[in-house]
């Protein structure tokens, strides 16, 4: 089983709908991250959380919100989806010891019509 | 100007060739440097992770960091068709909350 699991893997929805992407991990890491990946733009950070009570905005947080339900779970919500939020979304985790690299899930492909 | 620049390619090489992938960066505060490999429809997979200048070798892969030139490289020896993927450089500094700054990725094709 994957250490970082994202659900759903694919989602097609309509403009204005509320969408939730979920991430769970079995690595025991404290830190979790949400990125989006767009062709020609690379990976950009949306939100990150260093523990259950700590939530921080990333480079492109407008239009998104997150919830850290437990150490192992971090969800990303699009309150009212718009077409330019069509992208690949990745969750990542890292250990809280002196800098440790991030480990990624296999992503959610989101299309907003 | 984006903080991390990476040539998107595509780069096509014959099997067995030595591959050189590169990134440049503008922020001298970056301290931690990573290379990720991403296959189609998969998440980025950590290949190499280095701190400070110098070389690090792991099997067929060598990561090189030159902080004075703000330049990092990944070398792949004896390249294989299974190395065909997109390679992403990433870097971070402690004040960023360890958020990663990614290059856009270089697409590599190794032909048999």
Backbone of each chain as ProteinMPNN parsed JSONL, in Angstrom:
{"seq_chain_A": "XXXXXXXXXXXXXXXXXXXXXXXXXXXXXXXXXXXXXXXXXXXXXXXXXXXXXXXXXXXXXXXXXXXXXXXXXXXXXXXXXXXXXXXXXXXXXXXXXXXXXXXXXXXXXXXXX", "coords_chain_A": {"N_chain_A": [[0.835, -1.198, 0.0], [0.377, 2.29, -0.652], [2.354, 4.898, 0.877], [1.507, 7.503, 1.021], [-1.62, 8.446, 0.359], [-3.959, 9.479, -1.972], [-7.247, 10.62, -2.554], [-10.109, 11.504, -4.557], [-8.597, 9.724, -7.387], [-9.104, 10.69, -9.873], [-11.238, 13.31, -11.017], [-14.059, 14.791, -12.348], [-15.868, 17.718, -12.643], [-18.333, 20.366, -12.286], [-18.329, 23.913, -12.887], [-18.589, 25.99, -10.036], [-19.254, 24.045, -8.191], [-18.663, 22.464, -5.007], [-15.693, 21.001, -3.966], [-13.841, 18.347, -2.515], [-10.648, 17.222, -1.829], [-8.803, 14.476, -0.688], [-6.225, 13.428, 1.573], [-4.23, 10.965, 2.969], [-1.836, 9.536, 5.208], [0.637, 7.091, 6.033], [3.114, 7.328, 7.026], [3.777, 8.49, 9.392], [4.527, 11.116, 9.575], [4.757, 14.557, 10.63], [4.415, 16.828, 9.099], [2.536, 18.175, 6.426], [1.545, 18.818, 3.028], [0.006, 20.639, 0.333], [0.092, 20.741, -3.158], [-0.249, 22.15, -6.46], [-0.028, 21.166, -9.905], [0.711, 22.409, -12.988], [0.883, 22.363, -16.544], [3.827, 23.731, -17.872], [4.089, 25.441, -15.741], [4.942, 24.128, -13.533], [5.254, 22.763, -10.178], [3.361, 24.164, -7.578], [2.993, 25.577, -4.335], [0.155, 25.268, -2.295], [-1.091, 25.106, 0.34], [0.256, 24.442, 3.624], [0.967, 22.379, 6.492], [2.236, 22.092, 9.692], [1.605, 20.756, 11.992], [-1.313, 19.405, 13.654], [-2.576, 21.672, 14.639], [-1.585, 23.727, 13.183], [-1.689, 25.687, 10.383], [-0.778, 26.919, 7.243], [-0.632, 29.403, 4.682], [0.293, 28.956, 1.276], [1.987, 29.711, -1.782], [-0.15, 30.054, -3.599], [-2.886, 30.295, -2.442], [-5.434, 31.402, -2.686], [-8.888, 30.843, -3.185], [-8.886, 28.304, -2.245], [-9.198, 26.052, 0.564], [-8.162, 24.385, 3.584], [-8.117, 21.482, 5.734], [-6.898, 20.021, 8.621], [-7.415, 17.13, 9.822], [-6.399, 15.192, 11.446], [-3.23, 13.862, 12.538], [-2.544, 12.258, 10.434], [-4.142, 12.977, 8.304], [-5.098, 15.23, 5.76], [-6.973, 17.527, 4.163], [-8.033, 19.106, 1.14], [-9.993, 21.766, -0.001], [-12.107, 23.073, -2.531], [-14.084, 25.668, -2.6], [-15.909, 26.841, -4.384], [-15.703, 25.754, -7.325], [-13.714, 26.702, -10.172], [-12.965, 26.922, -13.718], [-10.172, 27.475, -14.125], [-8.948, 26.194, -12.074], [-8.515, 23.671, -12.814], [-6.278, 21.07, -12.797], [-3.395, 19.067, -11.818], [-3.293, 17.741, -8.615], [-1.261, 17.462, -5.796], [-0.449, 15.822, -2.781], [1.872, 15.995, -0.12], [4.269, 14.791, 2.286], [6.397, 15.296, 5.164], [9.045, 14.566, 7.481], [9.448, 15.952, 10.79], [11.951, 16.364, 11.826], [15.25, 17.9, 11.738], [15.866, 19.338, 8.646], [14.049, 17.375, 6.423], [13.388, 15.658, 3.402], [10.502, 15.968, 1.172], [7.781, 13.709, 0.565], [5.749, 12.38, -1.916], [2.27, 11.83, -2.822], [0.347, 10.071, -5.379], [-1.293, 11.796, -6.698], [-4.21, 13.787, -7.674], [-6.205, 14.063, -10.445], [-7.88, 16.748, -11.533], [-10.629, 18.027, -13.183], [-12.425, 20.802, -14.243], [-15.375, 21.8, -15.523]], "CA_chain_A": [[0.0, 0.0, 0.0], [1.123, 3.535, -0.748], [2.532, 5.606, 2.136], [0.712, 8.732, 0.915], [-2.759, 8.062, -0.479], [-4.841, 10.591, -2.334], [-8.534, 10.246, -3.147], [-10.088, 10.495, -5.616], [-7.477, 9.847, -8.309], [-9.611, 11.51, -10.978], [-12.544, 13.905, -10.727], [-14.57, 15.782, -13.297], [-17.0, 18.382, -12.02], [-18.778, 21.578, -12.975], [-18.076, 25.216, -12.271], [-19.449, 26.348, -8.917], [-19.397, 22.944, -7.244], [-17.692, 22.33, -3.92], [-14.891, 19.789, -4.153], [-12.873, 18.054, -1.467], [-9.621, 16.224, -2.127], [-8.339, 13.969, 0.59], [-4.892, 12.861, 1.637], [-3.907, 10.279, 4.217], [-0.473, 9.012, 5.16], [1.012, 6.105, 7.044], [4.54, 7.514, 7.271], [3.984, 9.046, 10.721], [5.096, 12.462, 9.464], [3.958, 15.659, 11.173], [4.216, 17.913, 8.141], [1.815, 17.814, 5.208], [1.543, 19.906, 2.041], [-0.768, 20.511, -0.9], [0.635, 21.423, -4.333], [-0.881, 21.895, -7.753], [0.927, 21.103, -10.992], [0.15, 22.835, -14.263], [1.87, 22.334, -17.634], [4.543, 24.988, -18.089], [4.226, 26.219, -14.502], [5.553, 23.314, -12.491], [4.538, 22.537, -8.915], [3.253, 25.355, -6.736], [2.476, 25.25, -3.021], [-1.14, 25.869, -1.977], [-1.131, 25.207, 1.792], [1.025, 23.446, 4.338], [0.614, 22.229, 7.903], [3.328, 21.456, 10.426], [0.951, 19.813, 12.891], [-2.771, 19.484, 13.57], [-3.055, 23.019, 14.97], [-0.799, 24.7, 12.427], [-2.034, 25.75, 8.963], [-0.123, 28.076, 6.629], [-0.873, 29.607, 3.26], [1.423, 28.889, 0.372], [2.101, 30.698, -2.869], [-1.378, 30.252, -4.381], [-3.96, 29.787, -1.583], [-6.746, 31.994, -2.987], [-9.845, 29.928, -3.788], [-8.73, 27.003, -1.613], [-9.107, 25.964, 2.016], [-7.683, 23.07, 4.005], [-8.455, 21.013, 7.078], [-6.014, 18.953, 9.117], [-8.339, 16.434, 10.735], [-5.588, 14.355, 12.33], [-1.85, 13.892, 12.069], [-2.403, 11.501, 9.191], [-5.124, 13.367, 7.289], [-5.044, 16.642, 5.372], [-7.85, 17.632, 3.01], [-8.039, 20.369, 0.395], [-11.331, 22.051, -0.524], [-12.385, 24.165, -3.446], [-15.438, 26.011, -2.162], [-16.715, 27.072, -5.588], [-14.686, 25.453, -8.333], [-13.697, 27.444, -11.433], [-12.183, 26.164, -14.705], [-8.706, 27.605, -14.05], [-8.446, 25.305, -11.035], [-8.216, 22.392, -13.455], [-4.85, 20.815, -12.601], [-3.016, 17.906, -11.015], [-3.077, 18.139, -7.228], [-0.438, 16.511, -5.063], [-0.218, 15.916, -1.35], [3.21, 15.552, 0.264], [4.529, 14.77, 3.729], [7.801, 15.248, 5.558], [9.326, 14.413, 8.9], [9.709, 17.256, 11.413], [13.337, 16.504, 12.265], [16.064, 18.817, 10.933], [15.249, 19.214, 7.338], [13.817, 16.097, 5.75], [12.72, 15.914, 2.127], [9.079, 15.674, 1.074], [7.38, 12.499, -0.152], [4.504, 12.73, -2.588], [1.286, 10.88, -3.292], [0.262, 9.946, -6.833], [-2.02, 12.917, -7.249], [-5.602, 13.793, -8.126], [-6.395, 14.826, -11.682], [-9.155, 17.448, -11.383], [-11.089, 18.791, -14.347], [-13.606, 21.601, -13.92], [-15.965, 22.179, -16.809]], "C_chain_A": [[0.875, 1.256, 0.0], [1.208, 4.19, 0.621], [1.69, 6.873, 2.185], [-0.398, 8.462, -0.104], [-3.671, 9.246, -0.716], [-6.126, 10.032, -2.956], [-9.351, 11.486, -3.44], [-8.846, 10.64, -6.489], [-7.849, 10.723, -9.506], [-10.977, 12.061, -10.596], [-12.872, 14.903, -11.818], [-15.804, 16.402, -12.662], [-17.312, 19.678, -12.761], [-18.424, 22.828, -12.184], [-19.09, 25.494, -11.164], [-19.637, 25.264, -7.88], [-18.333, 23.012, -6.155], [-17.008, 20.971, -4.051], [-13.982, 19.594, -2.954], [-11.94, 16.954, -1.956], [-9.016, 15.777, -0.802], [-6.954, 13.334, 0.482], [-4.722, 12.183, 2.987], [-2.533, 9.64, 4.079], [-0.216, 8.053, 6.312], [2.488, 6.229, 7.411], [4.812, 8.051, 8.675], [4.588, 10.438, 10.706], [4.16, 13.512, 10.04], [3.564, 16.664, 10.097], [3.524, 17.399, 6.891], [1.618, 19.052, 4.338], [0.559, 19.586, 0.923], [-0.131, 21.371, -1.984], [-0.323, 21.235, -5.5], [0.19, 21.954, -8.836], [0.198, 21.428, -12.282], [1.23, 22.759, -15.334], [2.512, 23.701, -17.812], [4.736, 25.83, -16.846], [4.87, 25.426, -13.382], [4.654, 23.154, -11.284], [4.54, 23.803, -8.074], [2.524, 25.003, -5.446], [1.174, 26.003, -2.751], [-1.251, 26.144, -0.48], [-0.166, 24.188, 2.375], [0.703, 23.49, 5.826], [1.745, 21.501, 8.61], [2.837, 20.568, 11.56], [-0.545, 20.11, 12.862], [-3.28, 20.912, 13.82], [-2.376, 24.108, 14.156], [-1.135, 24.602, 10.95], [-1.424, 27.029, 8.391], [-0.458, 28.172, 5.151], [0.426, 29.489, 2.481], [1.347, 29.97, -0.672], [0.755, 31.037, -3.509], [-2.603, 29.752, -3.613], [-5.349, 30.332, -1.927], [-7.638, 30.981, -3.697], [-9.807, 28.528, -3.202], [-8.82, 27.137, -0.093], [-8.666, 24.552, 2.368], [-8.185, 22.762, 5.404], [-7.497, 19.89, 7.439], [-6.797, 18.219, 10.207], [-7.599, 15.606, 11.79], [-4.169, 14.422, 11.799], [-1.744, 13.272, 10.686], [-3.304, 11.979, 8.066], [-5.124, 14.861, 7.049], [-5.883, 16.767, 4.103], [-7.813, 19.039, 2.43], [-9.431, 20.568, -0.185], [-11.296, 23.219, -1.496], [-13.844, 24.519, -3.203], [-16.39, 26.215, -3.331], [-15.772, 26.955, -6.772], [-14.857, 26.309, -9.59], [-12.763, 26.736, -12.41], [-10.665, 26.305, -14.562], [-8.113, 26.895, -12.829], [-8.278, 23.87, -11.544], [-6.709, 22.169, -13.412], [-4.666, 19.436, -11.971], [-2.714, 18.39, -9.609], [-2.315, 17.05, -6.495], [-0.394, 16.863, -3.588], [1.193, 15.408, -1.074], [3.328, 15.575, 1.78], [6.033, 14.843, 3.973], [7.908, 15.105, 7.063], [9.677, 15.772, 9.5], [11.128, 17.396, 11.955], [14.068, 17.459, 11.33], [16.0, 18.401, 9.468], [15.238, 17.813, 6.725], [13.048, 16.358, 4.456], [11.256, 15.484, 2.135], [8.832, 14.444, 0.195], [5.966, 12.704, -0.66], [3.583, 11.542, -2.803], [1.235, 10.878, -4.816], [-0.708, 10.928, -7.469], [-3.488, 12.681, -7.534], [-5.675, 14.648, -9.372], [-7.793, 15.425, -11.648], [-9.461, 18.266, -12.625], [-12.38, 19.5, -13.992], [-14.163, 22.175, -15.223], [-16.789, 23.462, -16.703]], "O_chain_A": [[1.963, 1.275, 0.575], [0.29, 4.076, 1.433], [1.216, 7.273, 3.249], [-0.128, 8.273, -1.29], [-4.097, 9.923, 0.219], [-6.094, 9.106, -3.767], [-9.309, 12.44, -2.663], [-8.107, 11.612, -6.331], [-7.0, 11.41, -10.074], [-11.772, 11.386, -9.942], [-12.055, 15.756, -12.165], [-16.69, 15.686, -12.195], [-16.644, 20.035, -13.73], [-18.245, 22.786, -10.967], [-20.288, 25.266, -11.329], [-20.135, 25.539, -6.788], [-17.245, 23.549, -6.361], [-17.658, 19.94, -4.224], [-13.416, 20.555, -2.433], [-12.377, 15.904, -2.429], [-8.753, 16.589, 0.085], [-6.573, 12.786, -0.552], [-5.035, 12.764, 4.026], [-2.116, 9.255, 2.987], [-0.772, 8.186, 7.403], [3.05, 5.331, 8.038], [5.963, 8.066, 9.11], [5.109, 10.896, 11.723], [2.938, 13.389, 9.956], [2.502, 17.28, 10.176], [3.866, 16.342, 6.362], [1.537, 20.175, 4.835], [0.311, 18.422, 0.607], [0.15, 22.552, -1.78], [-1.108, 20.287, -5.529], [1.177, 22.68, -8.718], [-0.804, 20.799, -12.622], [2.389, 23.064, -15.053], [1.815, 24.713, -17.893], [5.461, 26.824, -16.876], [5.3, 26.002, -12.383], [3.447, 23.38, -11.357], [5.579, 24.434, -7.879], [1.563, 24.234, -5.453], [1.093, 27.215, -2.95], [-1.478, 27.284, -0.073], [0.189, 23.204, 1.727], [0.231, 24.5, 6.348], [2.164, 20.425, 8.183], [3.582, 19.712, 12.039], [-0.988, 20.983, 12.116], [-4.306, 21.307, 13.268], [-2.577, 25.293, 14.419], [-0.902, 23.568, 10.324], [-1.543, 28.099, 8.99], [-0.557, 27.162, 4.455], [1.499, 29.864, 2.953], [0.722, 31.012, -0.472], [0.536, 32.177, -3.918], [-3.298, 28.859, -4.099], [-6.349, 29.762, -1.491], [-7.229, 30.344, -4.667], [-10.587, 27.662, -3.597], [-8.552, 28.202, 0.464], [-8.78, 23.634, 1.555], [-8.614, 23.644, 6.148], [-7.307, 18.941, 6.679], [-6.829, 18.644, 11.362], [-8.115, 15.357, 12.88], [-3.931, 14.978, 10.727], [-0.944, 13.714, 9.861], [-3.238, 11.434, 6.964], [-5.147, 15.66, 7.985], [-5.543, 16.177, 3.077], [-7.591, 20.021, 3.139], [-9.992, 19.653, -0.789], [-10.573, 24.198, -1.314], [-14.739, 23.754, -3.561], [-17.549, 25.805, -3.27], [-15.126, 27.924, -7.172], [-15.974, 26.602, -10.017], [-11.858, 26.02, -11.981], [-9.936, 25.355, -14.848], [-6.911, 26.988, -12.581], [-7.935, 22.97, -10.778], [-5.946, 22.983, -13.931], [-5.628, 18.743, -11.64], [-1.959, 19.346, -9.429], [-2.668, 15.872, -6.559], [-0.315, 18.029, -3.202], [1.654, 14.479, -1.737], [2.59, 16.282, 2.466], [6.835, 14.498, 3.106], [7.002, 15.467, 7.813], [10.155, 16.654, 8.787], [11.475, 18.448, 12.493], [13.566, 17.789, 10.255], [16.077, 17.217, 9.139], [16.275, 17.175, 6.542], [12.148, 17.197, 4.431], [10.829, 14.725, 3.005], [9.556, 14.177, -0.764], [5.089, 13.149, 0.081], [4.032, 10.405, -2.948], [1.99, 11.599, -5.468], [-0.915, 10.884, -8.681], [-3.952, 11.545, -7.624], [-5.263, 15.808, -9.369], [-8.783, 14.698, -11.725], [-8.656, 19.09, -13.06], [-13.322, 18.88, -13.499], [-13.494, 22.936, -15.923], [-17.353, 23.917, -17.698]]}, "seq_chain_B": "XXXXXXXXXXXXXXXXXXXXXXXXXXXXXXXXXXXXXXXXXXXXXXXXXXXXXXXXXXXXXXXXXXXXXXXXXXXXXXXXXXXXXXXXXXXXXXXXXXXXXXXXXXXXXXXX", "coords_chain_B": {"N_chain_B": [[11.118, 37.232, -12.552], [11.387, 33.775, -12.247], [12.342, 31.932, -9.319], [13.684, 29.524, -9.612], [15.108, 28.033, -12.348], [14.685, 25.856, -15.077], [15.443, 23.944, -17.874], [12.94, 22.849, -20.021], [13.224, 20.864, -21.933], [12.102, 18.717, -24.628], [14.547, 16.157, -23.844], [16.39, 13.891, -25.619], [18.07, 10.847, -25.645], [20.369, 8.185, -26.536], [20.206, 4.809, -25.329], [22.418, 3.997, -22.688], [23.889, 6.313, -22.738], [25.436, 9.177, -21.102], [23.618, 11.306, -19.102], [22.959, 14.724, -18.555], [21.409, 16.9, -16.425], [20.124, 20.067, -15.529], [19.771, 22.891, -13.284], [19.271, 26.32, -12.577], [19.418, 28.928, -10.123], [18.179, 31.816, -8.357], [18.117, 32.749, -5.758], [20.242, 33.141, -3.185], [19.925, 32.168, -0.658], [18.993, 29.591, -0.625], [19.428, 26.339, 0.643], [19.029, 23.618, 0.672], [18.836, 20.962, -1.568], [17.176, 19.142, -4.046], [16.451, 16.381, -6.192], [13.829, 15.143, -8.093], [12.072, 12.458, -9.618], [9.585, 11.991, -12.021], [7.159, 9.931, -13.221], [4.733, 9.435, -15.849], [1.453, 10.131, -14.826], [1.996, 9.674, -12.175], [3.174, 10.509, -8.84], [5.808, 12.852, -7.891], [8.965, 11.373, -7.257], [11.409, 11.031, -4.854], [14.783, 11.343, -5.705], [17.436, 12.256, -5.2], [19.088, 14.043, -2.588], [20.588, 16.826, -1.28], [22.717, 18.815, 0.801], [24.217, 21.893, 0.923], [27.246, 22.763, -0.927], [28.911, 20.639, -3.393], [29.399, 17.151, -4.301], [27.215, 14.305, -4.613], [26.785, 10.889, -4.671], [24.828, 8.159, -5.879], [24.499, 5.094, -6.776], [23.826, 4.936, -10.173], [23.407, 7.617, -10.297], [24.427, 10.993, -9.871], [24.501, 13.852, -7.948], [25.148, 17.294, -8.102], [26.176, 20.291, -6.621], [26.725, 23.69, -6.987], [27.18, 26.32, -5.261], [28.346, 28.812, -5.523], [27.994, 29.486, -8.153], [25.304, 29.257, -8.311], [23.998, 26.895, -9.241], [22.824, 23.715, -10.068], [23.205, 20.207, -10.715], [22.229, 17.085, -12.177], [23.513, 13.987, -12.864], [23.188, 11.164, -14.914], [24.389, 8.052, -15.294], [25.078, 5.496, -17.753], [22.476, 5.374, -19.012], [19.079, 4.195, -19.052], [16.164, 2.865, -20.762], [14.115, 2.833, -18.876], [14.648, 5.068, -17.401], [13.371, 7.102, -18.601], [11.451, 9.857, -18.13], [10.065, 12.69, -16.343], [12.188, 15.045, -14.883], [12.561, 16.773, -11.936], [13.925, 19.563, -10.39], [14.356, 20.783, -7.07], [14.321, 23.082, -4.347], [15.118, 24.568, -1.144], [14.966, 26.746, 1.733], [15.644, 27.438, 5.161], [14.034, 29.481, 6.272], [11.7, 29.407, 4.871], [9.835, 27.737, 5.869], [10.381, 25.283, 5.054], [9.116, 24.903, 2.653], [9.039, 23.817, -0.695], [10.706, 25.001, -3.586], [10.164, 24.572, -6.891], [11.694, 23.636, -10.017], [10.5, 23.736, -13.441], [10.697, 21.269, -14.561], [12.374, 18.752, -16.531], [11.86, 16.943, -19.419], [12.812, 13.703, -20.174], [13.85, 11.35, -22.572], [14.902, 8.144, -23.118], [16.174, 6.239, -25.575], [15.966, 2.9, -26.868]], "CA_chain_B": [[11.948, 36.063, -12.811], [11.156, 32.674, -11.332], [13.544, 31.701, -8.536], [14.357, 28.313, -10.071], [14.968, 27.871, -13.786], [15.042, 24.524, -15.559], [15.111, 23.775, -19.286], [11.925, 21.791, -20.079], [13.507, 19.838, -22.934], [12.518, 17.374, -24.221], [15.898, 15.702, -24.072], [16.357, 12.524, -26.114], [19.413, 10.276, -25.69], [20.362, 6.736, -26.748], [20.501, 3.974, -24.167], [23.832, 3.924, -22.352], [24.5, 7.638, -22.718], [25.453, 9.941, -19.848], [22.658, 12.403, -19.166], [23.205, 15.847, -17.658], [20.233, 17.742, -16.212], [20.612, 21.232, -14.79], [18.896, 23.969, -12.83], [19.897, 27.503, -12.003], [18.531, 29.591, -9.174], [18.569, 33.214, -8.118], [18.101, 33.066, -4.333], [21.435, 32.569, -2.559], [19.571, 31.603, 0.642], [18.665, 28.174, -0.728], [20.431, 25.505, 1.297], [18.723, 22.205, 0.498], [18.622, 20.755, -2.991], [16.646, 17.821, -4.312], [16.016, 15.966, -7.526], [12.72, 14.205, -8.112], [11.726, 11.846, -10.906], [8.133, 11.847, -12.117], [6.621, 9.193, -14.351], [3.4, 9.865, -16.234], [0.343, 9.751, -13.944], [2.497, 9.335, -10.846], [3.707, 11.637, -8.102], [7.275, 12.981, -7.867], [9.661, 10.392, -6.424], [12.703, 11.587, -4.48], [15.968, 10.64, -6.198], [18.659, 12.7, -4.546], [18.883, 15.143, -1.65], [21.893, 17.299, -0.828], [22.781, 20.064, 1.564], [25.468, 22.63, 0.669], [27.93, 22.497, -2.197], [29.636, 19.386, -3.497], [28.822, 16.043, -5.056], [26.67, 13.153, -3.899], [26.595, 9.806, -5.638], [23.983, 7.045, -5.457], [24.369, 4.208, -7.928], [24.099, 5.595, -11.465], [23.046, 9.028, -10.187], [25.293, 11.92, -9.138], [23.983, 15.214, -7.806], [26.231, 18.252, -7.918], [25.703, 21.623, -6.247], [27.729, 24.75, -7.025], [26.489, 27.489, -4.695], [28.949, 30.066, -6.0], [27.399, 29.755, -9.468], [23.863, 29.038, -8.177], [23.798, 25.928, -10.325], [22.838, 22.328, -9.627], [23.156, 19.253, -11.821], [22.025, 15.663, -11.942], [24.094, 13.164, -13.922], [22.735, 9.784, -14.952], [25.316, 7.231, -16.092], [24.523, 4.278, -18.349], [21.028, 5.614, -18.995], [18.223, 3.082, -19.449], [14.816, 3.316, -21.159], [13.292, 3.046, -17.673], [14.929, 6.409, -16.872], [12.521, 8.066, -19.322], [10.553, 10.473, -17.142], [10.341, 14.11, -16.131], [13.057, 15.248, -13.726], [12.272, 18.043, -11.295], [14.795, 20.015, -9.313], [13.632, 21.504, -6.019], [15.224, 23.616, -3.348], [14.442, 25.175, -0.01], [15.79, 27.345, 2.78], [14.98, 27.21, 6.434], [13.024, 30.485, 6.579], [10.488, 29.218, 4.062], [9.025, 26.673, 6.442], [10.738, 24.102, 4.285], [8.366, 24.786, 1.411], [9.928, 23.57, -1.807], [10.605, 25.757, -4.833], [10.442, 23.611, -7.955], [11.834, 23.964, -11.419], [9.345, 23.268, -14.21], [10.91, 19.885, -14.959], [12.938, 18.413, -17.835], [11.379, 15.658, -19.931], [13.902, 12.885, -20.701], [13.507, 10.119, -23.274], [16.049, 7.298, -23.407], [15.716, 5.326, -26.629], [16.757, 1.638, -26.915]], "C_chain_B": [[11.671, 34.999, -11.767], [12.458, 32.367, -10.615], [14.345, 30.511, -9.018], [14.063, 28.121, -11.553], [15.465, 26.496, -14.212], [14.574, 24.4, -16.996], [14.109, 22.618, -19.408], [12.228, 20.66, -21.053], [12.441, 19.863, -24.02], [13.961, 17.061, -24.61], [15.818, 14.227, -24.466], [17.775, 12.01, -26.254], [19.311, 8.785, -25.984], [20.696, 6.01, -25.442], [22.01, 3.889, -23.952], [24.531, 5.27, -22.273], [24.553, 8.188, -21.297], [24.535, 11.149, -20.036], [23.043, 13.47, -18.144], [21.963, 16.732, -17.608], [20.631, 18.874, -15.275], [19.499, 22.172, -14.363], [19.757, 25.132, -12.362], [18.898, 28.17, -11.063], [19.06, 30.971, -8.851], [18.706, 33.551, -6.644], [19.265, 32.374, -3.627], [21.133, 31.954, -1.188], [19.207, 30.12, 0.569], [19.804, 27.33, -0.166], [20.256, 24.024, 0.992], [18.287, 21.985, -0.94], [18.217, 19.31, -3.24], [16.413, 17.618, -5.802], [14.921, 14.922, -7.354], [12.547, 13.676, -9.529], [10.216, 11.639, -10.908], [7.765, 11.099, -13.396], [5.205, 9.68, -14.631], [2.349, 9.287, -15.282], [0.8, 9.258, -12.564], [2.986, 10.6, -10.146], [5.221, 11.706, -8.196], [7.884, 12.013, -6.846], [11.042, 10.942, -6.12], [13.842, 10.71, -4.981], [17.2, 10.965, -5.367], [18.343, 13.917, -3.672], [20.254, 15.55, -1.123], [21.747, 18.594, -0.058], [24.173, 20.646, 1.351], [26.122, 22.185, -0.631], [28.619, 21.137, -2.181], [28.878, 18.36, -4.307], [28.256, 14.987, -4.123], [26.34, 12.092, -4.926], [25.717, 8.714, -5.034], [23.75, 6.168, -6.688], [24.742, 4.927, -9.215], [23.87, 7.098, -11.42], [24.084, 9.801, -9.374], [24.649, 13.289, -9.134], [25.149, 16.136, -7.474], [25.632, 19.617, -7.615], [26.881, 22.586, -6.287], [27.047, 26.026, -6.543], [27.071, 28.79, -5.217], [28.364, 30.474, -7.344], [25.885, 29.656, -9.443], [23.388, 28.062, -9.259], [23.829, 24.528, -9.737], [22.657, 21.417, -10.828], [22.825, 17.865, -11.308], [22.592, 14.919, -13.139], [23.559, 11.741, -13.788], [23.699, 9.024, -15.865], [24.584, 6.009, -16.631], [22.985, 4.355, -18.369], [20.256, 4.445, -19.601], [16.862, 3.614, -19.919], [13.905, 3.572, -19.953], [13.579, 4.379, -16.989], [14.082, 7.473, -17.564], [11.435, 8.576, -18.385], [10.792, 11.973, -17.173], [11.124, 14.253, -14.835], [12.872, 16.671, -13.211], [13.362, 18.362, -10.294], [13.935, 20.801, -8.314], [14.637, 21.986, -4.985], [14.454, 24.371, -2.289], [15.461, 25.849, 0.894], [14.993, 27.386, 4.059], [13.886, 28.227, 6.717], [11.711, 30.293, 5.837], [9.551, 28.217, 4.685], [9.228, 25.386, 5.685], [9.838, 23.88, 3.087], [9.353, 24.654, 0.257], [9.631, 24.516, -2.967], [11.067, 24.837, -5.952], [10.828, 24.296, -9.259], [10.641, 23.374, -12.17], [9.497, 21.829, -14.679], [11.487, 19.76, -16.355], [12.449, 17.035, -18.225], [12.527, 14.921, -20.609], [13.347, 11.632, -21.366], [14.79, 9.374, -23.589], [15.588, 6.217, -24.381], [16.592, 4.08, -26.688], [17.661, 1.598, -28.143]], "O_chain_B": [[11.71, 35.263, -10.565], [13.541, 32.508, -11.183], [15.565, 30.482, -8.854], [12.903, 28.054, -11.96], [16.518, 26.033, -13.773], [13.425, 24.717, -17.303], [14.395, 21.514, -18.945], [11.576, 19.617, -21.017], [11.912, 20.934, -24.318], [14.51, 17.616, -25.561], [15.25, 13.414, -23.738], [18.605, 12.648, -26.903], [18.276, 8.176, -25.713], [21.384, 6.547, -24.573], [22.779, 3.732, -24.9], [25.659, 5.351, -21.787], [23.828, 7.738, -20.41], [24.664, 11.906, -20.998], [23.408, 13.157, -17.01], [21.52, 17.25, -18.634], [21.392, 18.662, -14.331], [18.44, 22.243, -14.986], [20.843, 24.936, -11.815], [17.687, 27.994, -11.197], [20.24, 31.26, -9.046], [19.349, 34.544, -6.302], [19.266, 31.151, -3.487], [21.994, 31.287, -0.614], [19.122, 29.459, 1.604], [20.978, 27.566, -0.455], [21.219, 23.258, 1.046], [17.465, 22.733, -1.468], [18.828, 18.378, -2.718], [16.206, 18.569, -6.556], [15.054, 13.964, -6.593], [12.841, 14.364, -10.507], [9.64, 11.172, -9.925], [8.024, 11.569, -14.504], [4.556, 10.265, -13.763], [2.365, 8.095, -14.976], [0.083, 8.525, -11.882], [3.185, 11.634, -10.782], [5.859, 10.714, -8.546], [7.384, 11.861, -5.731], [11.78, 11.288, -7.042], [13.878, 9.506, -4.727], [17.909, 10.076, -4.895], [17.452, 14.709, -3.98], [20.992, 14.723, -0.587], [20.796, 19.355, -0.237], [25.179, 19.972, 1.572], [25.598, 21.326, -1.34], [28.878, 20.56, -1.125], [27.852, 18.657, -4.919], [28.737, 14.792, -3.007], [25.689, 12.369, -5.934], [25.833, 8.383, -3.854], [22.906, 6.472, -7.53], [25.842, 5.465, -9.336], [24.116, 7.786, -12.41], [24.556, 9.336, -8.336], [24.294, 13.825, -10.184], [26.019, 15.8, -6.67], [24.689, 20.048, -8.278], [27.921, 22.322, -5.684], [26.411, 26.73, -7.328], [26.349, 29.779, -5.34], [28.25, 31.663, -7.642], [25.235, 29.941, -10.449], [22.509, 28.366, -10.065], [24.748, 24.184, -8.994], [22.043, 21.794, -11.826], [23.106, 17.521, -10.16], [22.212, 15.174, -14.281], [23.488, 11.191, -12.689], [23.807, 9.32, -17.055], [23.604, 5.546, -16.048], [22.3, 3.5, -17.809], [20.719, 3.794, -20.538], [16.455, 4.703, -19.513], [13.025, 4.431, -20.009], [12.839, 4.784, -16.093], [14.083, 8.631, -17.145], [10.602, 7.805, -17.908], [11.622, 12.465, -17.938], [10.772, 13.66, -13.815], [13.01, 17.641, -13.956], [13.692, 17.535, -9.444], [12.923, 21.399, -8.679], [15.679, 21.364, -4.779], [13.305, 24.764, -2.488], [16.657, 25.564, 0.831], [13.763, 27.369, 4.019], [12.888, 27.877, 7.348], [10.718, 30.952, 6.148], [8.542, 27.872, 4.071], [8.364, 24.509, 5.672], [9.797, 22.773, 2.55], [10.39, 25.317, 0.245], [8.475, 24.794, -3.287], [12.21, 24.38, -5.965], [10.354, 25.39, -9.567], [9.864, 22.605, -11.604], [8.53, 21.228, -15.148], [11.155, 20.536, -17.251], [12.598, 16.074, -17.47], [13.151, 15.458, -21.524], [12.493, 10.941, -20.81], [15.674, 9.913, -24.256], [14.731, 5.393, -24.061], [17.814, 4.173, -26.575], [18.388, 0.625, -28.343]]}, "name": "protein", "num_of_chains": 2, "seq": "XXXXXXXXXXXXXXXXXXXXXXXXXXXXXXXXXXXXXXXXXXXXXXXXXXXXXXXXXXXXXXXXXXXXXXXXXXXXXXXXXXXXXXXXXXXXXXXXXXXXXXXXXXXXXXXXXXXXXXXXXXXXXXXXXXXXXXXXXXXXXXXXXXXXXXXXXXXXXXXXXXXXXXXXXXXXXXXXXXXXXXXXXXXXXXXXXXXXXXXXXXXXXXXXXXXXXXXXXXXXXXXXX"}
